[in-house]
Amino acid sequence: MTSEFFSVRTVAEARTGFAPARRSAREQCALADALDRVTAAPIPSPHDLPGFARSAVDGYAVRAADTFGASSSLPVPLHVRGEVAMGTAPTVAVEAGEAVAIPTGGALPTGADAIVMVEHTTPSMRDTVDVLGAVAPGEGVVRADEDVVIGAELAPKGESLRPAQLGLLASAGVTSIAVFARPRVAILSTGNEVVPPATAQLELGEVRDATAGALAGLVRRAGGTPELCGIAADDSARVREELRAAMAWADIVVVSAGSSVGTRDLTAVVVESLGAPGICCHGLAIKPGKPTLLAECDGVPIVGLPGNPVSAIVVFSLIGVPLIQLVGGNERPAAPPTATAALARDVPSAAGRLDVVQVRLVDDQAEPLFAKSSALSVLARSDGQIQVPEDASGLYTGAAVTVELHA
Amino acid sequence: MTSEFFSVRTVAEARTGFAPARRSAREQCALADALDRVTAAPIPSPHDLPGFARSAVDGYAVRAADTFGASSSLPVPLHVRGEVAMGTAPTVAVEAGEAVAIPTGGALPTGADAIVMVEHTTPSMRDTVDVLGAVAPGEGVVRADEDVVIGAELAPKGESLRPAQLGLLASAGVTSIAVFARPRVAILSTGNEVVPPATAQLELGEVRDATAGALAGLVRRAGGTPELCGIAADDSARVREELRAAMAWADIVVVSAGSSVGTRDLTAVVVESLGAPGICCHGLAIKPGKPTLLAECDGVPIVGLPGNPVSAIVVFSLIGVPLIQLVGGNERPAAPPTATAALARDVPSAAGRLDVVQVRLVDDQAEPLFAKSSALSVLARSDGQIQVPEDASGLYTGAAVTVELHA
């Protein structure tokens, strides 16, 4: 064991102090598959948008100067030369004293510099329209580069693409995008007592692997691709072999520990034996979840999680999720959704560690769900969790708390 | 046109008033693929959990009565009969005056009814441990049904499964789940001016289809499967044919309209001609997005959206997303994430309609992004949107607003 072995960190220290350089590979992605993918480079617009001067309203394309002085008492009659059809180039130009009917989105005809809304006109004699109010040059017109100028950034680097951005990219004709590959996250379960979820009948002392599937869900939510590596017995040679194998292909390796006395530090022992250049922390000042290990081994971030499923899931939501986002190139991940509520009961806590307490929201109240840390059912039915900071020795009934929602 | 043609509704009326009975089909889903899938029935636990009485701590399994009166000044010596190994049935029982070493999670040996934490013991002579404090019956023990009683609900019907719930289902051995199929959402674009996003060079007057891809993203976010049906010209016979074809297989049909004068009501005309039993609304009191149509046709909900991409996306986020969740059986969809901020500038608004304004969050301030409604770039770079209610004629600088985040 090295001196780092006992380095207990706060969650905030671990989140800022553990910043591996690893980034997932770059790849091209079709626009149709780009939702929630992270851009690997800024995307400049190959075109002006909308690309041509078009009408913002239904009305008549005119020369603005022709309308000066027009009012409902003194309308200006203009000769209607024709109309613009959607999706095609105008076939007529607007000369002095003329107008061309134009729909919203229609291309501005040559000669026109403004649009009079149809509501501000009345039909007059055949082929003539009376303009009831003046328009300024540019009025009612969307300029060719008004939405986006050619070369302007449609999306910055390091951003997870949202539906509206997909729309903008489509309108600019960008249909292939350089993105970070989804980080491949190896999930290795360990523990002599742990058996696959599909095990119909347990032998006394066995438990089904609850952690791996829950972690896989969190990995997907964070933008990664989970790969379950199965269950290894509490044996350092076996765990070492599995870890080595996973490090060959994974961007991040997650090990959920066995929970028995002798095997609890197995991950640390194995990681040490691999000659890890940096164990960032072994021990987080958090409840539940203290026995957490963060290390970097041959450029691969390794997360060692507590054997208890609830502890593993809580720690991974706080530490693993931002790590996946970092490795996946996401520079501005969305903050977890939150709600503000009043605490319905006192929550005792020990100073010096972060306490994560599951709550249920009832009206505007947050009801703490107390239970043994092994109670996965509590985590599954809670609406969210609150954090009691390291410097607090508890929170009192009625306190305003920020609930991180399990969305 | 029927009398319903001009029935303009508020967004709230449309959301409560348009409640089609349609639900997507049921199917079985493997646990590994069940993230964010919606349960089609409550899931009872086939087993007690953890399934056997186990230790909550590292220590010694004892008979509680043997420890009564024990203290650090008057320790009680117990004979250590052996130890419990993880994942296997205990091989020894605890008789009076005896203890068995046990790790956290180990199965409670016959005869024992409590665990003394190792911290409350000192090793004594060979095969003997001194207990330094009394434990009550049940102390340090997780009962066989303490987390979940057999038959109890692991997840209710109509809920989108979260990572922690996947873990709970795994621990109970539930590896196949009855879920609602993802609603199949047909997206039909119309408009003579609309061309596919992959069109490299536009003819004057053409625009690439921005709406379909953005809607597909929103459909995925809502739990549906989008199917793009391509672009139909502004021709009622053609749109009717496409609509009929989509209704044969889709759970929901979405039509984004052309925006030219004559074709703006094409969706309504076509839906009327199909003999729609109920047009819930044609016209929403919202800006942007007024020309929205909601109808039900042969049991298929139909959403007609404005031709303007920004309007279509805003309306679909407010009306289409909850509709997909409804049809997909999701009875408790997560509320969109929100943030509270102070308005950085006045926002004028017309009373009688809901105004949706895009904002950028800078520190705790919401900066309104004003632009022509056609500006997709504004929607793409905004952090969220605020709603100015129907009964307000604007909001003032400094007002506290709830920002729906574009997560």
Interface residues (C-beta under 8 A of the other chain):
Chain A: L31 A32 L35 H47 L49 P50 G51 F52 R54 A56 D58 V84 A85 M86 G87 T88 A89 P90 P103 T104 G105 G106 A107 V142 E146 D147 V148 A152 L154 A155 R162 P163 A164 Q165 L166 G167 L168 L169 A170 S171 A172 G173 V174 T175 G191 N192 E193 V194 P197 A198 T199 A200 L202 E203 L204 G205 E206 V207 R208 D209 A210 T211 A212 G213 A214 L215 A216 G217 L218 R220 R221 L228 D234 G258 S259 S260 V261 G262 T263 G307 N308 P309 I313 A334 A335 P337 T338 K372 S374 A375 L376 S377 L379 A380 S382 L405 H406 A407
Chain B: L31 A32 L35 H47 L49 P50 G51 F52 R54 A56 D58 V84 A85 M86 G87 T88 A89 P90 P103 T104 G105 G106 A107 V142 E146 D147 V148 A152 L154 A155 R162 P163 A164 Q165 L166 G167 L168 L169 A170 S171 A172 G173 V174 T175 G191 N192 E193 V194 P197 A198 T199 A200 L202 E203 L204 G205 E206 V207 R208 D209 A210 T211 A212 G213 A214 L215 A216 G217 L218 R220 R221 L228 D234 G258 S259 S260 V261 G262 T263 G307 N308 P309 I313 A334 A335 P337 T338 K372 S374 A375 L376 S377 L379 A380 S382 L405 H406 A407
